[in-house]
Amino acid sequence: MVVRVIDPKPDPSVVKQVICRNCGAKLEYVPNDVKSKSVSDYGGGSDTYYWIDCPQCSNQVNVR
């Protein structure tokens, strides 16, 4: 069976909102919009940061 798109709009259950702390714009995003980067610290552990880019001011907005 082939995967079919029934409705191209994202389902409301996966749409999230966040406010850009730089310009105050309310942003709506889906998991596919989230970018990530892993960085290592001095102790050898690593942290992963997740963000989206604000389309209004280009600021990186941290998301979970």
C-alpha positions in Angstrom: 0.0 0.0 0.0 1.2 3.5 -0.9 1.0 6.4 1.6 -1.6 8.9 0.6 -2.1 12.5 1.7 -5.7 12.9 2.9 -5.4 16.5 4.1 -2.3 18.6 3.4 -2.8 20.8 6.4 -1.1 19.7 9.6 -3.3 18.1 12.2 -4.0 20.5 15.1 -2.5 17.9 17.5 1.0 18.4 16.1 0.9 22.2 15.7 2.6 24.1 18.4 3.0 27.8 19.3 5.8 29.9 20.7 6.5 33.6 21.1 9.7 35.1 19.8 11.4 36.9 22.7 13.2 39.2 20.3 10.3 40.7 18.3 7.3 39.4 20.2 5.7 37.6 17.2 3.5 34.6 17.9 4.9 31.7 15.9 3.2 28.5 14.9 5.3 25.5 13.9 5.2 21.7 13.3 7.9 19.2 14.3 9.3 19.2 10.8 10.3 22.9 11.2 12.5 22.3 14.2 16.3 22.4 13.8 18.7 20.8 16.2 22.4 20.8 17.1 24.4 18.7 19.5 27.3 20.2 21.4 29.9 18.6 23.7 30.9 20.1 27.0 34.2 20.0 28.8 33.2 16.9 30.8 32.5 14.8 27.7 28.8 15.0 27.9 26.6 16.4 25.2 23.6 18.6 25.0 21.1 18.9 22.1 19.5 22.3 21.4 16.3 22.6 19.4 15.1 25.9 17.8 13.1 27.4 15.0 14.0 30.6 13.1 11.6 33.5 13.5 10.4 34.5 10.0 10.0 38.1 11.1 13.3 38.9 12.7 15.5 35.8 11.9 16.2 35.2 15.7 16.6 31.6 16.8 13.7 30.7 19.1 14.4 27.8 21.5 11.8 25.1 21.5 11.5 21.8 23.4 
